[in-house]
Amino acid sequence: MSEGVVYTFGFRDEAPHIIESTLLDGDRRKIEYVDTTLDKGLNSRFKAGKMYAGRAVKSEHIPTKVQWSSKRYLPPDIFQSAGLIFVSDAFKDIIERHEPGVHQFFPVEVVFRDGSFARQMYFFNICNRLDGMDRGRATAELINEIAFEPRTGTFVFSLEKIGSAHAWIDKHVHYGQFFSSQVVDDFKRAGLTGLVVQPYVAF
């Protein structure tokens, strides 16, 4: 198997300062998972409000409106508010092209402080939960069979274990939200804003 790459991701401020965003409805603490079957790793009990665990959630309590505090700097294609990820149509289309019907996109209206419309976006929930680490090549230690400790060694991922997934949560990696190289290449070609990615080796 040839060497490849997968990416973790985060959020980039497109303005020279932090722009506040506020949930105007919903309740993140009450968002429940559809399937709460125990699965050893991070977020193993799938408690309400513990995002992101890599399984589908119920629609109740998901926000439908978010306030954006700047008219000079408009909402980017991906941003985070109250620990929830919001994405644009362009972002959604790329994910859906690679994994149709796998992940959840709940419509969210982004508005300015005066209530006027800013942008149509979606609450994005990743619905793949994987153990993607290559146990033969990675040198990081798996602590208590729960999470790999990056200070103890390197991360190396398995393309075979990841399989056909293009967006996933690694259940043994803190903040383990990942994209495939194909998805990230499409994000870059589309010039999506608000996203920063970090590569990891995969075999």
Secondary structure, 3 states (H helix, E strand, C coil): CCCEEEEEEEECCCCCCCCCEEECCCCHHHCCECCCCCCCCCCCCCCCCCCCCCCCECCCCCCCEEEECCCCCCCCCEEEECCEEEECHHHHHHHHHHCCCCCEEEEEEEEECCCCEEEEEEEEECCCEECCECCCCCCCEEECCCEEEHHHCCCCECHHHHCCCCEEEECCCCCCEEEEHHHHHHHHHHCCCCEEEEEEEEC
